[in-house]
């Protein structure tokens, strides 16, 4: 096991060198990159008033034998202590030798993980959590994203009470954004461009107008959408050009929003800016932080060189709940990102609303798809020629890449385009520019049957892999293939729901398999929320349409649902820690759909999803208000966890920014599985076919005296699970009880596939405290 862990960490430490960088050139001709330095803040000489003065002083440089003072891009002093700077490799190496520098790492680019959903999660007006939490009033949600469009109705402060007196934030003025743009709803707006400017060049960072703003104003739309998903005010008569019409509101509609612009349209998000956003948000006084950002492609790094993990630890240790998106690289296994155990990692599920479209073929067959096209429909009963450019045009033509389609072959026809390699909506623009009349976007094996709606620029719809294959076969084997597309609008009450979205990233955890990720799923498919006024609903430069609301899909949309849920729970239970809030969301999550069956996987119709797909399940806020038992975790528990996975004390200090010491070795080797996590993930190595983990439950139910009995439900064979004791008795004087869970297997199964199930503690009074169990076998190296 130790050898396996060392090899895994070695591979992960090397990962940052593979990330894409755009480089500057120093005055000495050396290539420059941006580096982030973690500094022991206690080492500051008293002669310097601030750490910023110290870092930029000749004294700091000379202590590292450097020739000239540093010019910091960012100075961090809340969730992290240190600075970032654009330097040559030789200068960076000099600074690493400074006696107060604990660690350094290169800046990297991360990507965004791009109204009925509150009700789908169990929220009801004037009842339950919405009522008891006063809709999240006075809770402040910080959103690290692309900024905000402050004029939207979803950011109106009508009928809100004054801004909480504890708020220390502000509103950064800049191009197209006045300090007065903030109000009692949008209580703060800041932007961070230094890392972006150093990475891409000042001229690229300074572009504005229709492309970008050097201010908190959102030119992309993603930030406005996520912020108002979490905490948007009530907006009547909302829709996206007629789709999903009704009353739009965030999960916590009375919560306050603080926007921190750390991401830029088309350019991603720099680690140095993200860390600055965390630092400022916590200093400003937010209660919840929502981060729909990740590395992509299942990218993982050790926590001590991951700014999202470092920044979120600093926030959580100060009582701030942090939610992050799991990533959109599903359904591939081990694709989940944002793996730190102190954050909530959120996957995406469908809701019971859909936007169907039908493809009617010339032979009478009908195929089901989805679309958000709102323009002039195809003429009734008019059949158009159907054409698939992949038959003769090669791979680029099959994908409808730019300049790949021959206009003479597609003019006036419905064109079939394969999904992948370019944005879905961009393919429609290619077809339109080539003279095509309409488009069908066909999934391949990578996307299976998972569908999301798009606001296409021409009549178009998406179909799953099976329908796409049938459609292409019809086009290839019919002398004169014809078709038309019929758009059916908005349908409510779709069953089954939820499904795990096909794109939602999956476990197991590629960094620490003993921690199950994602933690849970939340609505993330076809979500209506407010949108920017700077770009159309497709986000394409050529799309001249402007809409107040847009419908998007992604774990980016699921994450703010969890952030809004956390805001409600914080309002209802102000004394709950971030770990308790996450525990309440996890142990009350549902694993059945609206038909009463097991939650299924959208990527593979008919296959029941597992905890590796959905974590603890789909959040159900009607239950999370009163979870019965919770699993709390404190700073000392996280330190013990990091010690158990082999992190050295100085590496842990980079995260905790306080001295730590790992305990001496004992006869019982500590394991990452021992963290008091609401889920249980056990890894059995080689011939070690038994493992015991400990959990401690805290009674937060209304009844101080309560008895809970254990029930184990394993979905498949291969391992047995025993719980001792099988009964937990709580009283006014006994609020915490510990228990042991022992997982045993006679031998590893021949397929070595994980087995899974659940541990449920029930009090017979409506509390069923459910923890997923996953057992994985690995061979030691």
VOGU-3710 file (C-alpha; in Angstrom, 3 decimals, decimal comma):
1> xxxxxxxxxx> 0,000/0,000/0,000  2,799/2,438/0,885  4,544/1,790/-2,436  1,269/2,299/-4,288  0,700/5,581/-2,480  4,226/6,855/-3,173  3,925/6,074/-6,885  0,514/7,742/-7,072  1,823/10,884/-5,384  4,891/10,964/-7,631
11> xxxxxxxxxx> 2,736/10,822/-10,751  0,477/13,554/-9,425  3,343/15,854/-8,497  4,534/15,635/-12,095  1,089/16,471/-13,497  1,355/20,306/-13,376  4,240/20,240/-15,819  1,821/18,924/-18,430  -0,592/21,850/-18,118  -0,851/24,398/-20,925
21> xxxxxxxxxx> 0,917/27,701/-20,366  1,235/30,902/-22,348  4,586/32,373/-21,536  6,037/35,861/-21,203  9,655/36,877/-21,658  11,659/38,646/-18,971  13,964/41,578/-19,645  16,886/39,172/-19,480  15,463/37,063/-22,283  14,338/34,214/-20,019
31> xxxxxxxxxx> 10,866/32,785/-20,294  8,576/33,840/-17,452  5,739/32,020/-15,781  3,512/32,878/-12,843  4,390/31,107/-9,595  2,490/30,978/-6,313  4,612/31,036/-3,147  3,461/29,854/0,271  5,308/31,872/2,927  5,537/31,436/6,688
41> xxxxxxxxxx> 3,796/34,682/7,623  5,179/34,529/11,168  8,675/35,169/9,818  7,879/38,775/8,792  10,331/41,193/10,444  8,532/43,715/12,642  10,048/46,609/10,711  7,573/45,916/7,869  4,020/47,114/8,470  2,426/44,549/6,173
51> xxxxxxxxxx> 3,328/41,310/4,463  2,930/43,043/1,102  5,725/45,482/2,041  7,921/42,602/3,152  7,412/40,462/0,034  8,260/43,370/-2,282  11,253/44,567/-0,283  14,946/44,307/-1,103  15,384/42,546/2,253  13,078/39,680/1,195
61> xxxxxxxxxx> 14,932/39,347/-2,124  18,360/39,424/-0,531  17,410/36,671/1,911  16,908/34,491/-1,164  20,119/35,751/-2,808  17,966/37,361/-5,512  19,152/40,369/-7,487  15,995/42,496/-7,381  12,834/42,831/-5,300  9,739/40,847/-6,223
71> xxxxxxxxxx> 6,721/42,551/-7,802  3,754/40,516/-6,474  0,661/40,040/-8,617  -1,446/38,989/-5,630  -0,744/39,030/-1,906  -2,668/36,407/0,087  -3,299/36,812/3,810  -6,520/35,054/4,813  -7,015/31,497/3,524  -3,386/31,344/2,392
81> xxxxxxxxxx> -0,252/33,284/3,254  2,093/34,271/0,469  2,064/35,858/-2,952  2,095/35,182/-6,691  4,551/36,711/-9,154  5,571/36,450/-12,799  9,173/35,249/-12,813  11,809/33,441/-14,789  12,540/29,886/-13,694  15,890/30,966/-12,228
91> xxxxxxxxxx> 14,288/33,754/-10,160  11,622/31,354/-8,934  14,318/28,888/-7,896  16,101/31,658/-5,963  12,911/32,514/-4,079  12,294/28,861/-3,252  15,518/28,976/-1,249  14,209/31,788/0,943  14,078/30,433/4,514  10,460/31,593/4,966
101> xxxxxxxxxx> 9,166/30,055/1,707  7,441/26,779/2,516  6,346/25,789/-1,004  5,766/27,075/-4,514  3,918/25,885/-7,586  3,192/27,085/-11,091  0,001/28,903/-11,991  -2,362/26,814/-14,120  -5,460/27,398/-16,206  -8,690/25,783/-15,025
111> xxxxxxxxxx> -12,010/25,595/-16,808  -15,619/26,358/-15,924  -17,786/23,287/-15,586  -20,434/24,484/-17,771  -36,428/27,281/-12,157  -38,138/24,225/-11,469  -35,138/22,650/-9,831  -35,755/23,997/-6,267  -39,145/22,287/-6,188  -37,596/19,106/-7,568
121> xxxxxxxxxx> -35,232/19,067/-4,583  -38,195/19,166/-2,215  -38,591/22,888/-1,501  -42,136/24,245/-1,141  -43,339/27,815/-0,629  -44,216/28,673/2,990  -43,374/25,125/4,093  -40,347/23,250/5,422  -36,834/24,514/4,843  -37,784/27,584/2,788
131> xxxxxxxxxx> -40,087/28,777/5,561  -37,908/27,881/8,549  -34,776/29,351/6,911  -36,636/32,479/5,753  -35,488/31,636/2,219  -31,845/32,067/3,247  -32,211/35,669/4,408  -28,959/37,316/5,584  -26,759/34,403/4,477  -24,075/35,609/2,050
141> xxxxxxxxxx> -23,100/33,357/-0,868  -19,764/34,116/-2,530  -19,571/32,974/-6,157  -16,159/32,546/-7,806  -16,904/32,689/-11,516  -17,056/35,069/-14,519  -18,669/37,991/-12,705  -22,262/39,164/-12,765  -24,784/41,192/-14,812  -26,222/43,342/-11,998
151> xxxxxxxxxx> -29,304/44,701/-13,792  -31,095/41,349/-13,979  -34,353/40,998/-12,036  -32,886/37,949/-10,326  -30,505/40,339/-8,547  -33,196/42,788/-7,442  -33,157/43,727/-3,761  -36,864/44,428/-3,576  -38,304/43,634/-0,118  -34,922/42,613/1,286
161> xxxxxxxxxx> -33,770/43,782/4,698  -30,604/45,888/5,046  -27,241/44,322/4,278  -25,995/42,383/7,337  -23,829/44,640/9,501  -21,085/42,000/9,651  -20,458/42,288/5,907  -17,022/43,719/5,109  -17,070/43,427/1,316  -17,232/46,045/-1,382
171> xxxxxxxxxx> -18,077/46,774/-5,002  -15,135/47,272/-7,393  -15,885/49,922/-10,000  -14,577/49,530/-13,531  -15,621/49,697/-17,201  -19,427/49,357/-17,443  -19,654/48,648/-13,705  -20,345/51,380/-11,146  -19,891/50,986/-7,417  -23,614/51,727/-7,204
181> xxxxxxxxxx> -24,304/48,528/-9,211  -24,367/46,676/-5,898  -27,464/46,703/-3,713  -29,001/44,798/-0,805  -29,054/41,634/-2,959  -25,733/41,937/-4,795  -23,750/42,986/-1,751  -20,301/42,646/-3,270  -18,576/42,424/-6,646  -14,825/42,149/-7,176
191> xxxxxxxxxx> -12,583/41,099/-10,052  -9,100/39,576/-10,203  -7,131/39,951/-13,406  -3,471/39,924/-12,411  -2,908/36,217/-13,006  -4,848/36,361/-16,270  -2,846/39,356/-17,488  0,488/37,747/-16,595  -0,483/34,509/-18,348  -1,988/35,845/-21,552
201> xxxxxxxxxx> -0,401/39,303/-21,705  -1,729/42,650/-20,573  -3,240/43,535/-23,951  -5,321/40,369/-24,073  -6,447/40,858/-20,481  -7,403/44,470/-21,082  -9,774/43,822/-23,969  -13,345/44,838/-23,157  -16,558/45,939/-24,875  -18,466/43,012/-26,340
211> xxxxxxxxxx> -15,621/40,589/-25,591  -14,661/41,249/-21,980  -14,767/43,864/-19,232  -11,970/44,765/-16,845  -14,550/44,923/-14,077  -16,919/42,519/-12,309  -19,366/42,753/-15,238  -20,025/39,323/-16,747  -19,313/39,087/-20,482  -19,618/35,289/-20,509
221> xxxxxxxxxx> -22,916/34,569/-18,708  -21,699/31,606/-16,663  -21,224/33,641/-13,476  -24,623/35,337/-13,673  -26,252/31,937/-14,227  -24,544/30,196/-11,307  -25,037/33,114/-8,904  -28,769/33,342/-9,579  -29,182/29,563/-9,494  -27,882/29,624/-5,928
231> xxxxxxxxxx> -29,577/32,773/-4,670  -31,590/34,520/-7,374  -34,530/36,674/-6,317  -38,044/35,745/-7,381  -38,681/36,709/-11,032  -42,136/36,308/-12,513  -42,849/35,558/-16,175  -39,378/34,107/-16,664  -38,383/31,935/-19,609  -35,714/31,369/-22,221
241> xxxxxxxxxx> -37,532/32,546/-25,362  -40,661/30,689/-24,268  -39,030/27,579/-22,830  -39,348/26,731/-19,093  -41,778/29,588/-18,538  -42,878/30,362/-14,992  -41,461/31,886/-11,815  -37,670/31,763/-11,618  -35,942/31,826/-8,245  -32,730/30,608/-6,732
251> xxxxxxxxxx> -32,502/27,843/-4,162  -32,058/30,489/-1,436  -33,967/33,431/-2,941  -33,393/35,815/-0,013  -29,690/35,064/0,404  -27,226/37,768/-0,585  -24,775/37,384/-3,474  -21,118/38,424/-3,567  -19,537/37,934/-7,002  -15,796/37,346/-7,383
261> xxxxxxxxxx> -14,727/37,443/-11,018  -11,793/35,017/-11,364  -12,607/33,552/-14,791  -12,567/35,150/-18,221  -14,603/34,500/-21,336  -12,927/31,819/-23,403  -9,714/32,029/-21,351  -10,522/29,947/-18,283  -9,455/30,708/-14,726  -5,931/31,105/-13,368
271> xxxxxxxxxx> -5,053/29,444/-10,075  -3,475/32,637/-8,758  -6,695/34,584/-9,363  -8,851/31,789/-7,912  -6,778/31,789/-4,734  -7,083/35,578/-4,540  -10,853/35,203/-4,873  -10,961/32,734/-1,971  -8,771/34,997/0,120  -10,928/38,071/-0,458
281> xxxxxxxxxx> -14,262/36,273/-0,088  -13,402/34,923/3,349  -11,981/38,272/4,449  -15,194/39,959/3,243  -17,317/37,662/5,403  -19,161/35,238/3,108  -20,929/32,235/4,661  -20,905/29,964/1,583  -18,568/29,796/-1,416  -19,677/28,324/-4,739
291> xxxxxxxxxx> -16,947/27,255/-7,190  -18,045/25,762/-10,526  -14,432/25,393/-11,675  -12,090/22,466/-12,053  -9,085/21,013/-13,787  -10,989/18,992/-16,371  -10,338/15,487/-17,703  -10,206/14,074/-14,200  -7,105/16,166/-13,446  -5,952/15,806/-9,861
301> xxxxxxxxxx> -3,044/17,212/-7,875  -1,968/16,666/-4,283  -3,928/18,957/-2,030  -0,825/20,954/-1,060  -0,316/22,193/-4,653  -4,001/22,582/-5,507  -5,157/26,192/-4,917  -8,838/25,186/-4,833  -8,078/22,645/-2,107  -5,847/25,128/-0,252
311> xxxxxxxxxx> -8,256/28,058/-0,550  -11,254/25,969/0,423  -9,481/24,580/3,488  -8,782/28,111/4,670  -12,459/28,922/4,158  -13,819/25,779/5,830  -11,497/26,181/8,817  -13,185/29,577/9,326  -16,680/28,116/9,156  -17,409/28,813/5,462
321> xxxxxxxxxx> -19,127/26,036/3,501  -17,525/25,393/0,085  -19,248/23,622/-2,812  -17,452/22,685/-6,023  -18,468/21,051/-9,283  -17,400/17,458/-9,928  -16,566/17,996/-13,609  -18,179/17,140/-16,938  -15,957/14,292/-18,118  -18,450/11,534/-17,322
331> xxxxxxxxxx> -19,381/8,809/-17,774  -15,706/7,825/-17,747  -14,676/6,266/-14,435  -12,250/8,176/-12,196  -13,119/11,437/-13,956  -14,230/13,352/-10,854  -12,228/16,428/-9,822  -12,151/18,647/-6,703  -11,388/15,774/-4,366  -10,498/17,408/-1,042
341> xxxxxxxxxx> -12,554/15,934/1,821  -13,326/19,357/3,318  -15,352/20,485/0,289  -18,670/19,292/-1,112  -18,128/17,852/-4,608  -21,344/17,976/-6,618  -22,327/15,854/-9,599  -25,290/16,513/-11,879  -28,677/14,885/-12,250  -31,720/15,455/-14,432
351> xxxxxxxxxx> -35,021/16,936/-13,257  -38,579/16,122/-14,288  -38,669/18,761/-17,036  -37,666/18,290/-20,631  -37,752/20,069/-23,990  -38,616/17,350/-26,515  -38,277/17,455/-30,258  -39,157/14,802/-32,798  -37,470/13,850/-36,032  -40,015/12,458/-38,487
361> xxxxxxxxxx> -38,444/10,363/-41,246  -39,709/9,917/-44,757  -40,560/6,277/-44,004  -42,824/7,352/-41,120  -40,527/6,531/-38,240  -40,235/9,035/-35,375  -37,131/9,620/-33,327  -36,962/11,441/-29,998  -34,581/14,266/-29,245  -34,348/17,534/-27,309
371> xxxxxxxxxx> -33,988/21,161/-28,357  -34,275/24,753/-27,164  -34,602/26,183/-30,666  -37,059/29,097/-30,557  -36,946/30,590/-34,036  -39,128/29,998/-37,053  -39,912/26,258/-37,223  -39,690/24,135/-40,314  -42,835/24,320/-42,427  -45,538/21,875/-41,370
381> xxxxxxxxxx> -45,343/18,546/-43,150  -42,448/19,761/-45,295  -39,932/16,961/-45,698  -36,363/18,034/-46,434  -33,476/16,011/-47,794  -31,336/14,424/-45,090  -27,556/14,450/-45,459  -24,683/13,051/-43,380  -21,365/14,664/-44,405  -19,364/11,959/-42,666
391> xxxxxxxxxx> -20,060/9,479/-45,448  -17,713/11,151/-47,894  -16,168/14,155/-46,148  -14,058/12,478/-43,498  -13,834/13,033/-39,752  -13,885/16,844/-39,792  -16,997/16,894/-41,963  -18,752/14,319/-39,771  -18,128/16,614/-36,789  -19,245/19,690/-38,762
401> xxxxxxxxxx> -16,034/21,510/-37,961  -15,478/24,992/-39,354  -14,935/25,065/-43,147  -15,372/21,283/-43,381  -18,743/21,149/-45,162  -19,264/21,619/-48,880  -22,134/24,132/-49,282  -23,177/22,545/-52,563  -23,914/19,296/-50,731  -25,879/20,671/-47,765
411> xxxxxxxxxx> -27,851/23,633/-49,125  -31,486/23,421/-48,037  -30,986/20,081/-46,275  -31,152/18,691/-42,752  -27,527/17,907/-41,865  -26,510/15,208/-39,400  -23,487/16,245/-37,276  -21,616/14,025/-34,847  -21,126/15,407/-31,350  -17,614/16,175/-30,145
421> xxxxxxxxxx> -14,450/18,257/-30,739  -16,304/21,595/-30,984  -19,210/23,216/-29,107  -22,603/21,777/-29,972  -24,052/25,160/-30,916  -20,995/26,011/-33,044  -21,782/23,059/-35,297  -25,183/24,592/-35,982  -23,535/27,850/-36,983  -21,277/25,927/-39,407
431> xxxxxxxxxx> -24,310/24,260/-40,984  -26,192/27,550/-41,197  -23,254/29,352/-42,801  -22,968/26,546/-45,371  -26,617/26,980/-46,335  -28,070/24,033/-44,437  -31,723/24,309/-43,413  -31,527/22,363/-40,134  -29,287/20,095/-38,075  -29,513/16,915/-36,062
441> xxxxxxxxxx> -26,727/16,508/-33,513  -25,989/12,808/-32,957  -24,342/11,436/-29,833  -21,559/8,896/-30,107  -20,374/6,236/-27,721  -18,729/8,792/-25,417  -22,067/10,500/-24,671  -24,422/7,547/-25,030  -28,025/8,527/-24,505  -27,362/11,651/-22,453
451> xxxxxxxxxx> -29,039/14,716/-23,938  -29,022/18,424/-23,111  -30,987/21,174/-24,791  -29,302/23,970/-26,727  -30,640/27,299/-28,021  -29,534/26,609/-31,586  -29,224/29,312/-34,246  -31,162/27,205/-36,765  -33,799/24,469/-36,447  -31,892/21,689/-34,706
461> xxxxxxxxxx> -32,157/19,002/-32,075  -29,963/16,456/-30,319  -30,467/12,690/-30,318  -28,841/9,859/-28,399  -26,378/7,334/-29,768  -28,996/4,729/-30,728  -31,241/7,183/-32,543  -28,206/8,785/-34,167  -26,959/5,466/-35,507  -30,423/4,648/-36,859
471> xxxxxxxxxx> -30,682/8,073/-38,471  -27,311/7,743/-40,200  -28,190/4,245/-41,380  -31,423/5,560/-42,890  -29,517/8,361/-44,651  -26,978/5,874/-46,025  -29,360/3,144/-47,170  -32,250/5,148/-48,595  -32,288/6,456/-52,163  -33,887/9,768/-51,220
481> xxxxxxxxxx> -33,751/10,145/-47,431  -35,983/12,891/-46,077  -36,985/14,167/-42,656  -38,428/17,064/-40,707  -38,108/18,266/-37,100  -41,051/19,071/-34,826  -40,443/21,070/-31,629  -42,691/20,186/-28,672  -41,890/23,000/-26,201  -41,696/22,336/-22,437
491> xxxxxxxxxx> -42,892/19,135/-20,770  -43,250/18,788/-16,980  -43,532/15,582/-14,966  -41,012/13,547/-16,937  -40,302/10,078/-15,541  -37,952/8,654/-14,477  -36,153/11,482/-12,717  -33,601/12,057/-11,465  -31,089/10,269/-13,641  -27,353/10,689/-13,223
501> xxxxxxxxxx> -26,444/12,997/-16,122  -24,283/11,222/-18,668  -21,644/13,977/-18,528  -21,448/14,055/-14,727  -17,954/13,006/-13,611  -17,670/9,687/-11,784  -15,620/8,036/-9,096  -13,587/6,424/-7,826  -11,435/9,152/-6,336  -8,178/9,094/-8,292
511> xxxxxxxxxx> -6,154/10,720/-5,523  -7,464/9,183/-2,304  -9,765/6,244/-3,088  -10,703/6,011/0,595  -12,777/9,191/0,186  -15,827/8,686/-2,025  -16,378/11,444/-4,593  -18,650/12,943/-5,829  -20,426/13,544/-2,538  -23,908/13,783/-4,077
521> xxxxxxxxxx> -25,706/14,985/-7,182  -28,041/17,963/-7,652  -30,056/19,340/-10,585  -27,660/20,113/-13,416  -29,481/19,473/-16,698  -31,456/22,161/-18,541  -31,418/24,688/-15,689  -33,041/28,104/-16,179  -31,324/31,113/-14,569  -30,388/34,717/-15,369
531> xxxxxxxxxx> -27,991/35,482/-18,202  -25,619/38,204/-19,311  -26,631/40,984/-21,678  -23,277/40,810/-23,469  -23,788/37,656/-25,516  -26,533/35,474/-26,941  -27,797/32,246/-25,397  -25,322/30,149/-27,420  -22,350/32,234/-26,301  -21,226/32,522/-29,922
541> xxxxxxxxxx> -19,961/35,886/-31,126  -22,203/35,615/-34,199  -25,349/35,084/-32,092  -27,035/38,512/-31,980  -29,929/37,384/-29,776  -30,152/38,668/-26,194  -32,147/36,968/-23,451  -32,739/37,735/-19,778  -32,579/34,044/-18,889  -30,770/31,068/-20,342
551> xxxxxxxxxx> -30,956/27,300/-19,970  -27,646/25,529/-19,354  -26,425/22,095/-18,320  -23,334/20,934/-16,457  -22,018/20,204/-13,008  -21,493/23,988/-13,000  -25,274/24,227/-12,662  -25,450/21,487/-10,009  -22,848/23,130/-7,756  -24,854/26,325/-7,030
561> xxxxxxxxxx> -27,883/24,198/-6,144  -25,761/22,737/-3,336  -24,473/26,205/-2,421  -28,021/27,514/-2,162  -29,013/24,474/-0,126  -26,116/25,133/2,248  -27,257/28,743/2,596  -30,713/27,574/3,662  -29,270/25,137/6,195  -26,883/27,781/7,542
571> xxxxxxxxxx> -29,835/30,142/8,004  -31,928/27,484/9,744  -29,017/26,121/11,819  -26,429/28,903/12,229  -24,348/26,800/14,613  -23,768/23,954/12,163  -20,224/23,531/10,840  -19,529/23,084/7,110  -18,985/19,367/7,716  -22,350/19,037/9,479
581> xxxxxxxxxx> -24,141/20,841/6,646  -22,553/18,503/4,099  -23,406/15,503/6,274  -27,057/16,560/6,431  -27,177/16,849/2,642  -25,479/13,485/2,153  -27,240/11,276/4,691  -30,709/12,444/3,608  -30,034/12,192/-0,132  -32,362/9,959/-2,115
591> xxxxxxxxxx> -31,373/6,958/-4,225  -34,805/6,351/-5,772  -36,477/8,186/-8,640  -39,992/9,578/-9,043  -41,265/6,149/-10,097  -39,967/4,497/-6,941  -37,150/2,664/-8,722  -33,410/2,966/-8,275  -31,808/6,114/-9,679  -30,473/5,127/-13,103
601> xxxxxxxxxx> -27,569/6,230/-15,284  -28,560/8,393/-18,260  -25,510/7,169/-20,178  -26,694/3,549/-20,011  -30,504/3,334/-19,984  -31,710/0,600/-17,703  -28,536/0,432/-15,612  -28,953/1,369/-11,974  -26,435/3,988/-10,927  -24,098/3,334/-7,995
611> xxxxxxxxxx> -22,415/5,466/-5,326  -19,453/5,812/-7,698  -21,837/7,714/-9,997  -23,932/9,712/-7,525  -22,086/9,558/-4,196  -24,702/9,583/-1,454  -27,545/10,229/-3,919  -29,624/13,201/-5,051  -30,030/15,924/-2,441  -33,503/16,169/-0,877
621> xxxxxxxxxx> -33,876/19,394/1,046  -37,176/18,457/2,646  -35,219/15,961/4,744  -31,899/17,750/5,191  -33,410/20,263/7,624  -33,781/17,461/10,196  -31,224/14,718/9,428  -31,321/13,107/12,876  -27,634/12,175/13,057  -24,645/13,943/11,517
631> xxxxxxxxxx> -20,928/13,268/11,076  -18,853/16,275/12,107  -15,204/16,857/11,172  -12,788/19,402/12,652  -9,381/20,757/11,689  -7,557/18,163/13,765  -9,426/15,387/11,935  -8,371/16,739/8,539  -4,752/16,962/9,744  -4,869/13,336/10,934
641> xxxxxxxxxx> -6,343/12,354/7,572  -3,517/14,034/5,653  -0,973/12,348/7,908  -2,628/8,989/7,216  -2,269/9,337/3,440  1,438/10,030/3,745  1,705/13,811/3,581  4,720/15,232/5,424  4,120/17,810/8,138  5,603/20,650/6,063
651> xxxxxxxxxx> 3,304/19,762/3,130  0,289/19,793/5,439  1,335/23,189/6,786  1,043/24,606/3,255  -2,684/23,847/3,537  -3,339/24,599/7,208  -0,857/27,553/7,504  -0,149/26,499/11,065  2,424/24,037/12,476  1,321/20,408/12,564
661> xxxxxxxxxx> 2,827/17,148/13,707  1,847/13,671/12,609  1,470/11,001/15,305  4,089/8,338/15,781  3,476/4,971/14,149  1,297/2,531/16,079  0,361/-1,109/15,674  -2,797/-0,024/13,852  -1,775/1,782/10,692  -4,017/4,841/10,121
671> xxxxxxxxxx> -6,031/5,026/6,921  -7,815/7,689/4,951  -10,965/5,635/5,539  -10,854/6,629/9,226  -11,893/10,229/8,530  -15,348/10,772/10,016  -16,876/11,068/6,561  -20,599/10,506/5,908  -19,718/7,931/3,235  -17,568/4,830/3,687
681> xxxxxxxxxx> -15,034/3,828/1,056  -12,800/0,892/1,894  -9,827/-0,230/-0,173  -8,629/-3,802/0,285  -5,059/-4,440/-0,840  -3,819/-7,829/-2,007  -4,381/-10,495/0,626  -5,601/-7,992/3,208  -9,266/-8,931/2,984  -10,576/-7,210/6,107
691> xxxxxxxxxx> -10,753/-3,582/7,116  -12,372/-1,791/10,064  -13,241/1,909/10,049  -14,612/4,056/12,849  -17,359/6,669/12,669  -18,804/9,009/15,297  -22,398/10,159/14,962  -23,840/13,245/16,674  -27,526/13,488/17,484  -28,971/16,797/16,235
701> xxxxxxxxxx> -32,582/15,621/16,224  -35,359/17,354/18,118  -35,457/14,456/20,600  -32,376/14,381/22,840  -33,240/10,790/23,813  -33,210/8,565/20,759  -32,233/5,041/19,767  -30,960/4,184/16,280  -30,595/0,677/14,876  -28,223/-0,262/12,064
711> xxxxxxxxxx> -29,239/-1,851/8,784  -26,797/-2,848/6,042  -27,967/-3,097/2,443  -25,379/-4,465/-0,006  -26,375/-4,425/-3,668  -24,034/-7,236/-4,662  -21,907/-9,994/-3,182  -18,166/-10,111/-2,733  -17,961/-8,514/0,709  -19,721/-8,712/4,053
721> xxxxxxxxxx> -20,239/-5,733/6,348  -20,616/-5,894/10,125  -21,505/-2,954/12,392  -20,699/-2,845/16,117  -22,599/-1,868/18,111  -25,762/-2,407/16,118  -27,652/0,059/18,295  -26,792/3,651/19,228  -28,491/5,146/22,269  -28,483/8,932/22,760
731> xxxxxxxxxx> -29,607/10,938/25,770  -29,406/14,552/26,955  -25,957/13,773/28,382  -24,780/11,500/25,521  -24,951/13,312/22,202  -22,139/11,449/20,411  -21,719/7,737/19,813  -18,988/5,882/17,944  -19,295/2,640/16,036  -17,085/0,343/13,971
741> xxxxxxxxxx> -17,769/-0,901/10,458  -15,817/-4,010/9,428  -15,678/-4,994/5,773  -14,544/-8,562/5,058  -14,039/-10,623/1,938  -12,932/-14,223/1,585  -10,978/-13,239/-1,517  -10,947/-10,541/-4,148  -13,625/-11,105/-6,814  -12,334/-12,315/-10,162
751> xxxxxxxxxx> -13,432/-9,115/-11,885  -12,015/-6,890/-9,105  -15,054/-4,651/-9,682  -16,086/-2,512/-6,706  -19,071/-3,623/-4,665  -21,391/-1,169/-3,026  -24,295/-0,776/-0,657  -25,547/1,374/2,216  -25,453/1,585/5,987  -28,694/3,010/7,358
761> xxxxxxxxxx> -29,284/4,106/10,952  -33,031/4,292/11,705  -34,809/5,575/14,788  -38,269/4,387/13,759  -39,525/7,988/13,859  -38,768/9,031/10,313  -35,008/9,424/10,470  -33,091/7,132/8,098  -29,450/8,215/8,164  -27,963/6,670/5,039
771> xxxxxxxxxx> -24,247/6,300/4,238  -23,041/4,761/0,983  -20,486/1,947/1,223  -17,999/1,194/-1,571  -15,442/-1,621/-1,408  -12,570/-1,627/-3,894  -9,741/-4,097/-4,412  -6,246/-2,970/-5,451  -3,080/-4,973/-5,876  -0,079/-3,557/-4,008
781> x> 2,865/-2,340/-6,094
//
